[in-house]
Amino acid sequence: MATRARSRAGSSGGPSTARAVAGVIRRPRLWTTALREAHLLARPGWWRRWPPVPLPEDHYLRFRLLTAYGDAEAAAPAGDLVAYLEWCRRMQALRG
């Protein structure tokens, strides 16, 4: 089930993931924020699993999809990653 949820959520490298990554690449001001969030959310020891991509734990991803979209297997819109990173950037600026 985790594989299906990850695939439907666009985390498997599908078109939704490509659009989300492209959205971040087009916004250099978000690069540092994206790296910081990837580091904070990545599952422990992510570099030891293939493919070595810093993704969050499956249960965390399902929980976030459920709370955001009402379905643990929902496909998140590509623009939501940019919106989330913009929010993180603003919150970091407020913290100083």
C-alpha positions in Angstrom: 0.0 0.0 0.0 2.8 2.4 0.8 4.2 2.0 -2.7 0.8 2.8 -4.3 0.3 5.8 -2.0 3.8 7.1 -2.8 3.2 6.6 -6.5 -0.2 8.3 -6.5 1.2 11.1 -4.5 3.7 11.8 -7.2 6.7 10.8 -5.1 7.9 8.1 -7.4 9.2 10.5 -10.0 6.0 10.9 -12.1 4.8 14.0 -13.9 3.5 15.6 -10.7 6.9 15.3 -9.1 8.7 16.7 -12.2 6.3 19.7 -12.2 6.9 20.3 -8.4 10.7 20.1 -8.8 10.6 22.4 -11.8 8.6 24.9 -9.8 11.3 24.9 -7.1 14.1 25.1 -9.7 12.5 28.2 -11.2 12.6 29.9 -7.8 16.2 30.2 -6.6 15.0 31.9 -3.4 13.5 28.6 -2.4 16.6 26.4 -2.9 17.9 26.8 0.6 14.5 26.3 2.1 13.9 23.2 0.0 17.3 21.7 1.1 16.5 22.5 4.8 13.1 21.0 4.6 14.4 17.9 2.8 16.9 17.5 5.6 14.3 17.9 8.3 11.7 15.6 6.8 13.9 12.9 5.4 13.6 9.5 7.0 16.6 8.5 9.1 19.2 6.7 7.0 17.6 7.6 3.7 21.0 7.4 2.0 21.2 3.6 2.8 17.9 2.8 0.9 17.6 2.6 -2.9 16.9 5.0 -4.5 18.9 7.4 -2.1 16.3 10.2 -2.1 15.6 12.2 1.1 11.8 11.4 1.3 9.7 11.5 4.5 8.6 8.3 6.2 5.6 6.6 4.5 3.3 7.0 7.5 4.1 10.7 7.7 3.5 11.2 4.0 0.1 9.4 4.3 -0.8 11.4 7.4 0.0 14.7 5.6 -2.0 13.7 2.5 -4.9 12.7 4.6 -5.0 15.9 6.6 -4.5 18.1 3.6 -6.7 16.4 1.0 -8.9 14.0 2.9 -7.3 10.9 1.3 -4.1 9.2 2.3 -3.6 8.2 -1.4 -4.4 11.6 -2.9 -2.1 13.1 -5.6 -0.9 16.4 -4.3 -1.0 19.2 -6.8 2.5 20.2 -8.0 2.0 23.8 -7.0 1.5 22.8 -3.4 5.2 22.1 -2.9 6.1 25.6 -3.9 3.4 27.1 -1.7 4.6 25.0 1.2 8.2 26.1 0.7 7.1 29.7 0.4 5.3 29.3 3.8 8.4 27.7 5.4 10.5 30.5 4.1 8.2 33.1 5.6 8.1 31.3 8.9 11.9 31.0 9.0 12.2 34.8 8.4 9.8 35.5 11.3 11.9 33.4 13.6 15.0 35.3 12.6 
